[in-house]
Structure formats: structure tokens, C-alpha cells
Amino acid sequence: MMASTLRLAVVAGMAMAAWTVVPSAARAASGVHAEEIVRFPSQDADLTGGAPTTLTGRLLRPAGSGPHPSVVLLHGCGGLYAKSTGRVSPRHVWWATTLQRQGYEVLMVDSFGPRGVSDLCTAKERPVRASVERKRDAWAALAYLRHRPEVDRGRIAVMGWSQGAGTVLAAFGAGEDGPAGSEEGGFRAAIAFYPGCKTPLGDEDWQPDGPLLMLVGEKDDWNPPQSCVELSKRDVVKERMELVVYPNAYHGFDAPDAPVRKRKDLATVPGGTAHVGTDEDARNDAIARVTNFLNERLRAGG
């Protein structure tokens, strides 16, 4: 195997909070590979001091009447939409349609557009934070899906990239403070692509709420993997987490057909520059691992 792997036993167990649904809206535009544009409230009313933010998402439904297992997808600091086209970015389109074909209902959550933000990668001020606003968005997506009759309420996972992966760690590591502490439980499983792990590493009580697959690149100079490796060594964490470190991969290694390049003016990177782009070996291995992980956790009993 070309990946260096830390594999640990996993524990499932989850639940949810009572919730009010804002009904879904219109059909998505053609060519975006989404079946519906949906709207639902975030769980951020405690932050806004009034009404919660109305989030938007793109929902893809698989064939058949269900109930379907489901996956929530959380974008990175660049947002859900590509700036060059205004359409859903190729990485998210690829993963969403692939998961849809595998039989999952997929909800891509846009945390930026409803808050008037387009991109945070180069922003020194972050009005939409992974561990604050976006964590509440992830929980809201879980609640929204549980109110759809075609979704299996007990088989919902969350998956994110970069800042979205940091959101995964925040939303899936809140314990009794999140939906995992409620009667219905939280997400059944989680996948994090190249997150920054400094925040959970700095919290000695942090642990995943259930089985967590983390996929990182050893050459990642945007979110260097060392803090994730350290986090994975904790006894309470390694029982639930599998960490895969790809030796030749940079940030964004799973993107389809994206040659490695340097990104500049990045707000969270010393010197402002980091490499991003596809590593085909890592991408292919990650696809296989995600497929198997979700199959085991959402289909085979978990």
C-alpha cells in the first residue's frame, strides 16, 4: 500500500435535536448536477441574536424511494462555487455525483453565500468560522435531512475538505454539547480531508463522536499534517479514528484533474503560499477508502 496508515478501532453511536424545517424550494439550474436547491435554518440563532441564518444547499437524490443513507458535504475556504464559472466546484460535483450513484442522498451545504461571503482563503478576518458558525450549519443539515421522508434518519455521515474538514472535527467532536448528546444522536460517521488539527489537538478532551476517517497529504504545506498525526496518537482518539497519510500528496490531492500549482496570498499560511493539486495515487486510494468506509458505516451495520 502506498499510503502510510494509522488504523484504529471505531465506535459508532449518535442522536439529534428537535428542529423546525423550512421547506425546500426550486429545481436547481441545469448543468449543476443537483436535483433540488433546498433552504433550511442554521442552528446559529444564539450567534445572530435573532433569527437563524437561512442556509442554502444542493440536494442530490439517488434512484429509488428509500429510505436512503445520506452524506452531508462541507466545502473549504474557497466556498461551494468556483469563481471562474459560478458553478459548483469540480471536486464537489465529482464527489456528490459519485456518492449519489452509489445510492446516497447527498446534501452540499453553502455556508458562505447566505452570509454574503464568497471566499475566505485570502481573508485575514473570518466571519464564518469552522468551529462556530459552520459547526452549527452541519448540525442543521443533519436535522434537515432527518425531516425528509426518503432519508434513513439513523444513517447520515458528514464529509468535508480543508476548512470544511475543520468543521467536521468541530461538529463531530462536540460530545454532549452537540447532537450526539441528544436522544436521536448525531452523525453516524465522518470523513475529513486535510483539515487543520491544531484546535482539537489543543483541547485535551477532544475526541470523535464516532468513527472518523481522516485523509491528509504528507507534503501539505497549507495544513501541515503533523498536528493530525499527533492527535491520532491519543488513546481516546485512536480507538475511533483512522488516519491515512499520503507521502507524495499536497493539499487538494483528491480534486479531479487539477495539476499541482502554487496558491498565493493565503491568509493562514506562513509566507502566504502553498501547493495545491491532484495526486492520482492518493486520489484513487482515497476514493476506495471513502467508498469502503461509508459502505461499512452506513450500509453494513456500522
Salt bridges, closest charged atoms under 4 A:
GLU36 OE2 - ARG148 NH2 3.02
ASP44 OD2 - ARG115 NH2 3.04
ASP46 OD2 - ARG136 NH2 2.86
GLU105 OE2 - ARG148 NE 3.48
ASP110 OD1 - HIS75 NE2 3.98
ASP119 OD2 - LYS83 NZ 2.52
GLU133 OE2 - ARG129 NH2 2.71
ASP137 OD2 - ARG115 NH1 2.74
GLU150 OE2 - ARG61 NE 3.59
GLU150 OE2 - ARG148 NE 2.68
ASP152 OD2 - ARG155 NE 3.67
GLU184 OE2 - ARG146 NE 3.89
GLU184 OE2 - ARG153 NE 2.81
ASP220 OD2 - HIS251 ND1 2.79
ASP221 OD2 - HIS275 ND1 2.73
GLU230 OE2 - LYS233 NZ 3.45
ASP235 OD1 - LYS238 NZ 3.18
GLU242 OE2 - ARG7 NH2 3.31
GLU242 OE2 - ARG289 NH1 3.04
ASP285 OD2 - ARG289 NE 2.50
